[in-house]
Amino acid sequence: MSERTIALVTGANKGIGYEIAAGLGALGWRIGVGARDRQRRETAVEKLRAAGTDAFAVPLDVTDDASVAAAAELIAEEAGGLDVLVNNAAITGGMPQTPTTVDPATVRIVVETNVIGVVRVTNAMLPMLRASASPRIVNMSSSVGSLSLQTTPSIDMGPVPTAYLASKSFLNAVTIQYAKELSGTGILINCGCPGFTATDLNGFSGDRTPQQGAAIAIHLATLPDDGPSGEFIDDAGAVPW
C-alpha cells in the first residue's frame, strides 16, 4: 500500500465504522467518512481531523442510486481514486423480529441497506478500485449470518432479528460471488465479523468495544497482495459459512 492510500468507510460517523476510520487513519491513510446524516458526518470528520486523521466527508445513502453515484464522483475529485472500500453501514430493523411475525416491509428495508446497498456501493467504486495497486474490499458481516453456526444444536445464537440474520447470510453469499468474479484482478474481498460489539445497533449490549470490533476490518483492509479473498474471518480466524 502507498503512503497515501485512500479508503472509504460507509456508516463511519459512529460506532465500529468510526473506529475503522480512526484505525485506518492512524496508518497515515486518507479516509472518506461515508454517512447519511450531515451533522453526524461533519462531527465525525472534525473529531478524526483533531486526532490527526486526514479525513473528508462523503455524503452517502447506500440505498439511493444518485447518492452513491455522487459519492463516487466526489471521491474521484477529492482524492483522485480509491484503494480500500469498507462496507460497514447496516441496520437491524428493530426487535423483536421473529420469522412468523416480522413485517415483510422490514425484511425489504434491512436487505436494501445491508445487502443491496453493499452491491450498489461496491459496483460504483469498482472502477477506481480496479485502478488501485492494492485494492481491498471489506464487507462487515456477523457470525449470526453463519448457517453452520445457526444449525449447530449446541450453539445458542440468541434472540437475533430474523431480517438482520438473513441479511448477513445473504451478504456472505454475495461476497463469495464477488470473490469468484474478481479472482485474478488483484482485488481482495472478504467478510469480517466484529464480534458482539456494544453499539447502538444492539442497544450497547455487546461485550466488546467498537475499537475491538473494528480490528478485523483494519486487518482485512491491510492484507498483503497474496492475502486471502472470499473468506469469512473474525479475530480468532475463519468463521464457518
Salt bridges, closest charged atoms under 4 A:
ASP54 OD2 - ARG4 NH2 2.52
ASP54 OD1 - ARG30 NE 3.47
ASP65 OD1 - ARG120 NE 2.52
GLU78 OE2 - ARG30 NH2 2.74
GLU112 OE2 - ARG120 NH2 2.91
ASP200 OD2 - LYS14 NZ 2.64
ASP225 OD1 - ARG136 NH2 2.72
ASP235 OD2 - ARG208 NH2 2.57
